[in-house]
Amino acid sequence: MNKEVVQKVIAAAGICSRREAEELLKRGKVMVNGYLAKPGERVVAGDKIKVNGKMLNTAPDLVYLMLNKPVGYVCTSRQFEGEKNIFSLIKRPERLVVVGRLDKMSRGLVILTNDGEMVNKLTHPSFEVFKTYLVKLKTEPDTEKRKRIIKNFKGGIDIEEAGLALAHDITYEQEGVFRIELAQGMKRQIRRMFEKLGLEVVDLMRESIGPIELGELPEGKWRELDKVEINLIKNLE
C-alpha cells in the first residue's frame, strides 16, 4: 500500500501549499485517525485526516484557472467593506489558491488552483519559475537613465526589509515601458525597485507565469487552463 507524506496529501487536496501544511502540522492543527500528526508522517488511502477540525477530502476535483486581473481588485478571498476581490469575478464554489498575487493597482495574469502540487511547482524558489511584466513609468527616461535602470535592476536593488531585489532580465521597449522578467516574488517588488531609483510606476501588467501566457484573454475574464498548459506546469523541473 502506497504511503504519502501527510503534508503532501494536504497540499494535493488544495487546502494550502506544502509549506503552509508543514506549519499547520507544527502548530498541532492536523489529526490523523484521531491522533496528532507530525511533519513527515506518512499516511495511506483511507486514513482520516482532519485539518483545523475539518475532515479532509483527499480526492477533490482539481481546478486550474487563469484570470486577467483588472486594476482595483485585491488577490484575497477575504471580504473587506468597499473593496473588490478577484474571487467576485470567478464565482466558483471550490477553495482556490492564488498563484502569483498582484497588488491592487497592478493587472494581468494570475493563476488559481486547488492543486497543491502545482502551487508548489509555481512558487517554490527551487523551480525558478519566471514571471514577465510590462511596466510603464510616469516619465520617459532618457538614454543614460535607461542604462542606469537596467544596470541597477540586473545588479540588485536593496529594498530594505525584503533584501536584495534582482531582475533576471530587463529590456526597454518604448515610451517609458520596460519588459521585466523576475524569478523572485517579493511584495510590490518592481514598484519598490523603481521607487528606490526615484521613479514612479503608472502601469504594471503581468504577461506570463512560467510557461503560461496571458494571451488575448480580456481584462476581468477567466478561463480554464487546457491540458497542454497543465502538463507544461507539471513538467517543470
GIUR-V996714 format. One record per pair of residues at least 12 apart in sequence whose C-alpha atoms are under 10 Angstrom apart, sorted by the first residue. I is the first residue (numbers start at 0). J is the second residue. If there is no record, write none. Layout:
{{I	J} {I	J}}
This chain:
{{0	42} {0	43} {0	44} {1	41} {1	42} {1	43} {1	44} {2	40} {2	41} {2	42} {2	43} {2	44} {3	39} {3	40} {3	41} {3	42} {3	43} {3	44} {4	37} {4	38} {4	39} {4	40} {4	41} {4	42} {4	43} {5	17} {5	20} {5	21} {5	24} {5	29} {5	30} {5	31} {5	36} {5	37} {5	38} {5	39} {5	40} {5	41} {5	42} {5	43} {5	48} {6	18} {6	19} {6	20} {6	21} {6	22} {6	23} {6	24} {6	29} {6	36} {6	37} {6	38} {6	39} {6	40} {6	41} {6	42} {6	115} {7	20} {7	21} {7	39} {7	41} {7	42} {7	115} {7	116} {7	119} {8	20} {8	41} {8	42} {8	43} {8	44} {8	48} {8	55} {8	56} {8	57} {8	58} {8	115} {8	116} {9	21} {9	29} {9	48} {9	49} {9	50} {9	55} {9	56} {9	57} {9	114} {9	115} {9	116} {10	57} {10	113} {10	114} {10	115} {10	116} {10	117} {10	118} {10	119} {11	56} {11	57} {11	58} {11	59} {11	61} {11	113} {11	114} {11	115} {11	116} {11	117} {11	118} {11	119} {12	55} {12	56} {12	57} {12	58} {12	59} {12	60} {12	61} {12	94} {12	113} {12	114} {12	115} {12	116} {13	55} {13	56} {13	57} {13	58} {13	59} {13	60} {13	61} {13	62} {13	93} {13	94} {13	95} {13	96} {13	112} {13	113} {13	114} {13	115} {13	116} {13	117} {13	118} {14	50} {14	55} {14	56} {14	57} {14	94} {14	95} {14	96} {14	113} {14	114} {14	115} {15	94} {15	95} {15	96} {15	113} {15	114} {15	115} {15	116} {15	118} {15	119} {16	96} {16	113} {16	114} {16	115} {16	116} {16	117} {16	118} {16	119} {16	120} {16	122} {16	123} {17	115} {17	116} {17	118} {17	119} {17	123} {18	115} {18	119} {18	123} {20	38} {20	50} {20	115} {21	37} {21	38} {21	39} {22	38} {23	36} {23	37} {23	38} {23	50} {23	51} {24	36} {24	37} {24	38} {24	39} {24	40} {24	50} {24	51} {25	37} {25	38} {27	50} {27	51} {28	49} {28	50} {28	51} {28	52} {28	53} {29	48} {29	49} {29	50} {29	51} {29	52} {29	53} {29	54} {29	55} {30	47} {30	48} {30	49} {30	50} {30	51} {30	52} {30	53} {30	54} {31	46} {31	47} {31	48} {31	49} {31	50} {31	54} {32	45} {32	46} {32	47} {32	48} {32	49} {33	46} {33	47} {33	48} {33	49} {34	47} {34	48} {34	49} {35	48} {35	49} {36	48} {36	49} {44	57} {45	57} {59	93} {59	113} {59	114} {60	93} {60	113} {60	114} {61	93} {61	95} {61	112} {61	113} {61	114} {61	115} {62	91} {62	93} {62	94} {62	95} {62	111} {62	112} {62	113} {62	114} {62	223} {62	224} {63	95} {63	96} {63	110} {63	111} {63	112} {63	113} {63	114} {63	117} {63	222} {63	223} {63	224} {63	225} {63	226} {63	228} {63	229} {64	89} {64	95} {64	97} {64	109} {64	110} {64	111} {64	112} {64	113} {64	221} {64	222} {64	223} {64	224} {64	225} {64	229} {65	89} {65	97} {65	98} {65	107} {65	108} {65	109} {65	110} {65	111} {65	112} {65	211} {65	212} {65	213} {65	216} {65	220} {65	221} {65	222} {65	223} {65	224} {66	85} {66	86} {66	88} {66	89} {66	106} {66	107} {66	108} {66	109} {66	110} {66	111} {66	213} {66	216} {66	217} {66	218} {66	219} {66	220} {66	221} {66	222} {66	223} {67	85} {67	88} {67	106} {67	107} {67	108} {67	109} {67	110} {67	204} {67	205} {67	206} {67	213} {67	214} {67	215} {67	216} {67	217} {67	218} {67	219} {67	220} {67	221} {67	222} {68	84} {68	85} {68	88} {68	100} {68	101} {68	103} {68	104} {68	105} {68	106} {68	107} {68	108} {68	109} {68	110} {68	204} {68	205} {68	217} {68	218} {68	219} {68	220} {68	221} {69	85} {69	88} {69	101} {69	103} {69	104} {69	105} {69	106} {69	107} {69	108} {69	204} {69	217} {69	218} {69	219} {69	220} {70	101} {70	102} {70	103} {70	104} {70	105} {70	106} {70	107} {70	202} {70	203} {70	204} {70	218} {70	219} {71	83} {71	84} {71	85} {71	102} {71	103} {71	104} {71	105} {71	106} {72	84} {72	85} {72	86} {72	87} {72	88} {72	101} {72	102} {72	103} {72	104} {72	105} {72	106} {72	219} {73	85} {73	86} {73	100} {73	101} {73	102} {73	103} {73	104} {73	105} {74	86} {74	96} {74	97} {74	98} {74	99} {74	100} {74	101} {74	102} {74	103} {74	109} {75	96} {75	97} {75	100} {75	101} {76	94} {76	95} {76	96} {76	97} {82	103} {83	103} {84	103} {85	97} {85	103} {85	109} {85	219} {86	111} {88	219} {88	220} {88	221} {89	111} {89	219} {89	220} {89	221} {89	222} {93	112} {93	113} {94	111} {94	112} {94	113} {95	110} {95	111} {95	112} {95	113} {95	114} {95	115} {96	110} {96	111} {96	112} {96	113} {96	114} {96	115} {96	118} {97	109} {97	110} {97	111} {97	112} {97	113} {97	118} {98	110} {98	111} {98	112} {98	117} {98	118} {98	119} {98	121} {98	122} {98	208} {99	111} {99	118} {99	121} {99	122} {99	130} {99	184} {99	205} {99	207} {99	208} {100	184} {100	186} {100	187} {101	186} {101	187} {101	203} {101	204} {101	205} {102	186} {102	187} {102	190} {102	203} {103	187} {104	201} {104	202} {104	203} {104	204} {105	134} {105	187} {105	190} {105	200} {105	201} {105	202} {105	203} {105	204} {105	205} {106	132} {106	202} {106	203} {106	204} {106	205} {106	206} {106	218} {106	219} {107	132} {107	133} {107	203} {107	204} {107	205} {107	206} {107	207} {107	212} {107	213} {107	216} {107	217} {107	218} {107	219} {108	130} {108	131} {108	132} {108	204} {108	205} {108	206} {108	207} {108	208} {108	211} {108	212} {108	213} {108	214} {108	216} {108	218} {108	221} {109	205} {109	206} {109	207} {109	208} {109	211} {109	212} {109	213} {109	221} {110	207} {110	208} {110	211} {110	221} {110	222} {110	223} {110	224} {111	221} {111	223} {111	224} {112	223} {112	224} {116	233} {117	229} {117	232} {117	233} {117	235} {118	232} {120	209} {120	232} {120	233} {120	234} {120	235} {120	236} {121	208} {121	209} {121	232} {121	233} {121	235} {122	182} {122	183} {122	184} {123	183} {123	184} {124	182} {124	183} {124	184} {125	236} {126	182} {126	209} {126	235} {126	236} {127	181} {127	182} {127	183} {127	209} {127	235} {127	236} {128	181} {128	182} {128	183} {128	184} {128	208} {128	209} {128	210} {128	232} {128	235} {128	236} {129	166} {129	167} {129	168} {129	179} {129	180} {129	181} {129	182} {129	183} {129	184} {129	207} {129	208} {129	209} {129	210} {130	167} {130	179} {130	180} {130	181} {130	182} {130	183} {130	184} {130	205} {130	206} {130	207} {130	208} {130	209} {130	210} {130	211} {130	212} {131	167} {131	168} {131	169} {131	178} {131	179} {131	180} {131	181} {131	182} {131	204} {131	205} {131	206} {131	207} {131	208} {131	209} {131	212} {132	169} {132	176} {132	177} {132	178} {132	179} {132	180} {132	181} {132	189} {132	203} {132	204} {132	205} {132	206} {132	207} {132	208} {133	169} {133	170} {133	171} {133	172} {133	176} {133	177} {133	178} {133	179} {133	180} {133	202} {133	203} {133	204} {133	205} {133	206} {134	171} {134	172} {134	175} {134	176} {134	177} {134	178} {134	179} {134	189} {134	190} {134	200} {134	201} {134	202} {134	203} {134	204} {134	205} {135	172} {135	173} {135	174} {135	175} {135	176} {135	177} {135	178} {135	199} {135	200} {135	201} {135	202} {135	203} {135	204} {136	174} {136	175} {136	176} {136	177} {136	190} {136	193} {136	198} {136	199} {136	200} {136	201} {136	202} {136	203} {137	174} {137	175} {137	176} {137	198} {137	199} {137	200} {137	201} {137	202} {138	174} {138	175} {138	176} {138	198} {138	199} {138	200} {138	201} {139	173} {139	174} {139	175} {139	176} {139	198} {140	171} {140	173} {140	174} {140	175} {140	176} {140	198} {141	175} {142	171} {144	196} {145	170} {145	171} {145	175} {145	177} {146	170} {146	171} {147	196} {148	169} {148	170} {148	171} {148	177} {148	192} {148	193} {148	196} {148	198} {149	166} {149	168} {149	169} {149	170} {149	171} {149	177} {149	179} {150	166} {150	169} {151	164} {151	165} {151	166} {151	192} {151	193} {151	196} {152	164} {152	165} {152	166} {152	167} {152	168} {152	169} {152	179} {152	189} {152	192} {152	193} {152	196} {153	165} {153	166} {153	167} {153	168} {153	169} {154	166} {154	167} {155	167} {155	192} {156	188} {156	191} {156	192} {156	193} {156	195} {156	196} {157	191} {157	192} {157	195} {158	185} {158	188} {158	189} {158	191} {158	192} {158	193} {158	194} {158	195} {159	191} {159	195} {161	185} {161	186} {161	188} {162	185} {163	185} {163	192} {164	181} {164	182} {164	183} {164	184} {164	185} {164	188} {164	189} {164	191} {164	192} {165	180} {165	181} {165	182} {165	183} {165	188} {165	189} {165	192} {166	179} {166	180} {166	181} {166	182} {166	183} {166	188} {166	189} {166	192} {167	179} {167	180} {167	181} {167	182} {167	183} {168	180} {168	181} {168	182} {169	181} {175	200} {175	201} {176	200} {176	202} {176	203} {177	203} {178	203} {178	204} {178	205} {178	206} {179	205} {179	206} {180	205} {180	206} {180	207} {180	208} {181	208} {182	208} {182	209} {189	203} {190	202} {190	203} {208	232} {209	231} {209	232} {209	235} {210	228} {210	229} {210	230} {210	231} {210	232} {210	235} {211	224} {211	228} {211	229} {211	231} {211	232} {212	228}}
